[in-house]
Amino acid sequence: MYQINHIKGQKSPKHHIELLKADQSSSAIIALNLGGSIQGLSINGKHIIVGLELLDYNTTYASAVLFPFANRIKNGKYIFKDKQYVLDLNVKKENNALHGLIYNKTFTYIKEEVSLNHASVTIGYEETKKVKGFPFKYAIHLTYTLSANTLELSVVVVNNDQVPFPFTIGWHPYFLSSDLHESFLTVESNKKLVFDKDMIPMKIKDITIKEPIQIKDRLFDDCYILNNNSAKFNTPEYCLILESSSEENYLQVFTPEKRNIIALEPKTGPSNSFNNKLGLSTLNPKETYKINWKIKLQNNG
């Protein structure tokens, strides 16, 4: 049996929702005031995602959903339908707009469901204002479902405007490892992006990956173009599969200074997609876009 707990902070308006298996072996904690991001995940007693208390959420974007763009937009500028738009720059030292517009929004509770086999909650955010650089009205709903061995995140975006808008979408989960040096990433990819000093893609290069990538002491900030819709992450404590329902998939791999975590970010388009058009989609008025991501725990191996 599963249950759902609503947790409100005593000293702040923070509101968390916890999906919990009755024996407490699995749980997921969603922070409504942090863009509806997941700030804790345990599956079958394995700690997969933990809160990054020593790191600033506004600079890590830890486990946030990234919309209407993932990663960077160069100089915060882009042209859509022959009109130029200018976004606010939240990474001023690099002169870039980063990770979209909803990571710091407050989501509202919509509905929940519990059963013997799962717990799920749906939360949402609606943009009704003409925001600088992205003056389009939209609604976005996130549904988190915790079940045996799996956390699923389903995202639904609705264009509530009278005109189309461009978008890519991504997810920014940070995964905990007891030993990153002895952790391995497996991806099917023969292409990756080459970035300039400001992490703006310059070109795509061919690569060959013959075996799982051992993290060791390497610092990653790499974007792989995947040949399929999944990646495997194997640590000394657990092994998981990260899946996407998208047909076009990019995976950003990033290691922060805190060396027991790694960001594995599935997304539909890379940095500067509003300009380079890689993975870029358009959502027409009243149309709906849907995507699912899954974290599936497996036996190590």
C-alpha positions as a printed Julia matrix, in Angstrom:
301×3 Matrix{Float64}:
  0.0    0.0     0.0
  1.09   3.56   -0.7
  0.19   6.9     0.86
  0.61  10.62    0.21
  1.63  13.2     2.82
  1.38  16.99    2.51
  4.16  18.68    4.48
  4.15  22.43    5.12
  7.13  24.21    6.67
  6.78  26.01    9.98
  8.95  29.04    9.16
  8.33  29.5     5.46
  5.65  28.88    2.83
  7.48  25.79    1.64
  5.12  23.0     0.69
  6.3   19.47   -0.01
  4.33  16.43   -1.09
  5.63  12.99   -0.16
  4.75   9.81   -2.03
  5.43   6.95    0.35
  5.28   3.18    0.34
  3.71   1.91    3.55
  6.86   0.09    4.68
  8.83   3.33    4.04
 11.28   1.55    1.74
 10.39   3.89   -1.15
  9.55   7.58   -1.11
  9.58  10.66   -3.32
  9.5   14.24   -2.08
  8.24  16.98   -4.42
  8.82  20.67   -3.64
  5.94  22.76   -4.96
  7.77  26.06   -4.32
 10.87  24.92   -6.26
  9.3   24.47   -9.67
  7.62  21.23   -8.67
 11.04  19.57   -8.56
 11.76  16.27   -6.83
 14.06  16.85   -3.87
 14.29  13.31   -2.54
 13.93   9.82   -3.96
 14.48   6.43   -2.36
 13.52   3.16   -4.02
 13.66  -0.15   -2.16
 15.86   1.37    0.52
 18.33   2.86   -1.97
 18.87   6.63   -1.83
 18.76   7.8    -5.45
 18.16  11.58   -5.19
 18.87  13.66   -2.09
 18.47  17.33   -1.26
 21.57  19.39   -2.06
 21.73  21.28    1.24
 25.26  22.56    0.63
 24.48  23.79   -2.88
 22.16  26.58   -4.0
 19.08  25.41   -5.86
 19.07  28.63   -7.91
 22.46  27.71   -9.34
 22.13  23.91   -9.51
 18.49  23.69  -10.7
 18.54  20.34   -8.91
 15.95  17.96  -10.38
 13.96  20.81  -11.93
 11.88  20.5   -15.08
 13.41  22.76  -17.73
 10.88  24.58  -19.92
 10.51  26.28  -22.41
 14.2   25.62  -23.03
 16.84  23.35  -21.56
 20.33  24.65  -20.86
 21.44  27.92  -22.41
 20.2   30.52  -24.89
 23.15  32.57  -26.14
 22.93  36.19  -24.99
 19.31  35.44  -24.1
 18.34  36.33  -27.68
 16.51  34.41  -30.39
 14.31  34.96  -33.42
 10.97  33.2   -33.84
  8.56  33.88  -36.73
 10.78  36.78  -37.88
 10.58  38.53  -34.51
 13.44  38.91  -32.04
 12.95  38.11  -28.37
 15.27  38.95  -25.47
 15.19  36.85  -22.29
 16.42  37.93  -18.89
 19.96  36.7   -18.24
 20.15  34.57  -15.1
 23.8   33.65  -15.8
 25.17  37.14  -16.3
 28.87  36.19  -16.15
 28.33  34.0   -19.23
 25.75  36.36  -20.76
 23.27  33.5   -21.11
 19.7   32.66  -20.16
 19.73  29.26  -18.48
 17.31  26.37  -17.89
 14.0   27.92  -18.78
 11.38  29.84  -16.87
  9.62  27.46  -14.46
 12.4   26.09  -12.22
 11.63  28.69   -9.51
  7.85  28.89   -9.92
  5.39  27.72   -7.28
  3.21  24.86   -8.47
 -0.23  24.12   -7.12
 -1.75  20.82   -6.09
 -4.31  19.41   -8.55
 -5.09  15.8    -7.66
 -3.7   12.58   -6.23
 -4.27   8.85   -6.36
 -3.2    5.99   -4.11
 -3.59   2.23   -4.44
 -1.97  -1.0    -3.39
  0.56  -0.64   -6.2
  1.34   3.06   -6.58
  0.92   6.65   -5.44
  0.68   9.58   -7.83
  0.2   13.31   -7.56
 -0.45  15.93  -10.23
  0.66  19.53   -9.76
  0.53  22.47  -12.15
  1.63  25.95  -13.06
 -0.14  28.35  -15.4
  1.58  31.33  -17.02
 -0.99  34.05  -17.67
  1.39  37.01  -18.07
  3.44  38.17  -21.04
  6.87  37.33  -19.63
  9.86  39.16  -21.07
 11.48  37.15  -23.82
  8.73  34.53  -23.87
  5.4   36.39  -23.98
  3.23  33.31  -24.42
  0.51  31.86  -22.2
  0.76  28.21  -21.28
 -0.05  25.65  -18.62
  2.22  22.82  -17.5
  1.18  19.81  -15.42
  3.59  17.39  -13.73
  2.45  13.97  -12.57
  4.81  11.98  -10.36
  4.02   8.28   -9.9
  5.9    6.08   -7.44
  5.51   2.31   -7.85
  7.58  -0.84   -7.46
 11.17  -0.08   -8.6
 10.06   3.0   -10.58
  9.46   6.73  -10.42
  7.69   8.14  -13.46
  7.38  11.83  -14.3
  4.72  12.71  -16.88
  4.68  16.25  -18.25
  1.82  17.88  -20.14
  2.2   21.33  -21.72
 -0.77  23.22  -23.17
 -0.48  26.31  -25.37
 -3.15  28.67  -24.0
 -2.16  31.51  -26.3
 -3.47  32.64  -29.67
 -0.12  32.14  -31.39
  2.45  29.3   -31.57
  5.61  29.24  -29.48
  8.96  27.4   -29.69
 10.18  25.03  -27.0
 12.41  22.24  -25.87
 12.02  20.49  -22.55
 14.34  18.72  -20.15
 14.74  17.3   -16.67
 17.68  17.95  -14.36
 17.93  15.15  -11.76
 21.08  14.78   -9.66
 21.85  11.19   -8.7
 23.66  10.19   -5.52
 26.51   7.7    -5.62
 28.42   6.27   -2.68
 31.48   6.19   -4.96
 31.43   8.13   -8.23
 34.89   6.82   -9.08
 33.43   3.32   -9.3
 30.2    4.37  -11.03
 29.51   3.77  -14.72
 27.35   5.4   -17.37
 26.17   3.41  -20.38
 24.76   5.25  -23.41
 24.25   4.36  -27.05
 25.65   7.36  -28.88
 28.01   8.08  -31.75
 27.73  11.87  -31.64
 28.25  14.57  -29.05
 28.28  18.35  -29.04
 31.39  20.52  -28.94
 30.95  23.69  -26.86
 32.66  27.06  -26.72
 33.87  28.59  -23.46
 30.33  29.71  -22.59
 28.89  26.21  -23.18
 27.22  27.17  -26.45
 27.35  24.36  -29.06
 29.73  25.02  -31.97
 29.47  21.72  -33.83
 28.61  18.03  -33.59
 31.46  15.52  -33.62
 31.51  11.77  -34.17
 32.5    9.6   -31.22
 32.9    5.92  -30.46
 31.78   4.48  -27.11
 32.82   0.84  -26.84
 32.08   0.2   -23.17
 30.47   1.8   -20.11
 32.0    5.15  -19.19
 33.66   5.03  -15.78
 33.16   8.33  -13.99
 36.44   8.13  -12.01
 37.62  11.65  -11.14
 36.53  13.17  -14.44
 34.62  16.43  -14.55
 31.77  16.21  -17.04
 29.77  18.87  -18.8
 29.01  16.89  -21.94
 25.99  16.46  -24.18
 25.46  13.15  -25.99
 23.02  12.69  -28.86
 21.42   9.35  -28.02
 20.63   6.64  -30.55
 17.76   5.42  -28.37
 15.64   6.67  -25.49
 17.52   5.38  -22.45
 20.71   5.52  -20.42
 22.03   3.24  -17.69
 23.75   4.42  -14.5
 25.44   1.8   -12.33
 26.81   2.61   -8.86
 28.11   0.39   -6.06
 24.71   0.71   -4.36
 22.23   0.49   -7.23
 21.73   0.32  -10.97
 19.07   2.35  -12.75
 17.7    2.94  -16.22
 16.67   6.47  -17.19
 14.07   6.39  -19.96
 12.31   8.99  -22.11
  9.21   8.72  -24.28
 10.66  11.25  -26.74
 11.83  10.14  -30.18
 14.69  12.67  -30.2
 16.93  12.48  -27.13
 19.93  14.35  -25.8
 21.64  13.59  -22.49
 23.6   16.25  -20.65
 26.07  14.81  -18.13
 27.37  17.19  -15.46
 29.48  16.72  -12.34
 29.36  19.59   -9.83
 31.98  20.39   -7.24
 30.2   18.19   -4.71
 31.73  14.9    -5.76
 29.15  12.35   -4.67
 26.47  13.42   -7.16
 26.09  13.58  -10.91
 23.44  15.23  -13.07
 22.04  13.07  -15.87
 19.71  15.37  -17.78
 17.4   13.93  -20.47
 16.16  16.59  -22.84
 14.62  17.02  -26.27
 17.09  19.66  -27.45
 20.54  20.95  -26.43
 21.84  24.37  -25.45
 20.89  27.31  -27.66
 18.15  25.29  -29.36
 16.1   28.44  -30.01
 18.92  29.53  -32.34
 20.55  26.37  -33.67
 17.13  24.64  -34.04
 18.47  21.3   -32.75
 15.52  19.42  -31.28
 13.37  22.54  -31.44
  9.59  22.05  -31.52
  6.67  24.4   -31.99
  3.42  24.15  -30.05
  0.41  25.63  -31.81
 -2.5   27.36  -30.05
 -4.63  25.01  -27.92
 -2.36  22.07  -28.73
 -0.94  19.75  -26.08
  2.53  18.25  -25.78
  3.28  15.23  -23.59
  6.47  13.53  -22.46
  7.26  10.84  -19.88
 10.52  10.14  -18.07
 11.16   7.07  -15.92
 13.76   6.12  -13.34
 13.72   2.33  -13.09
 15.8    0.6   -10.45
 17.39  -2.7   -11.47
 19.61  -5.28   -9.9
 23.23  -4.2   -10.09
 24.97  -5.45  -13.2
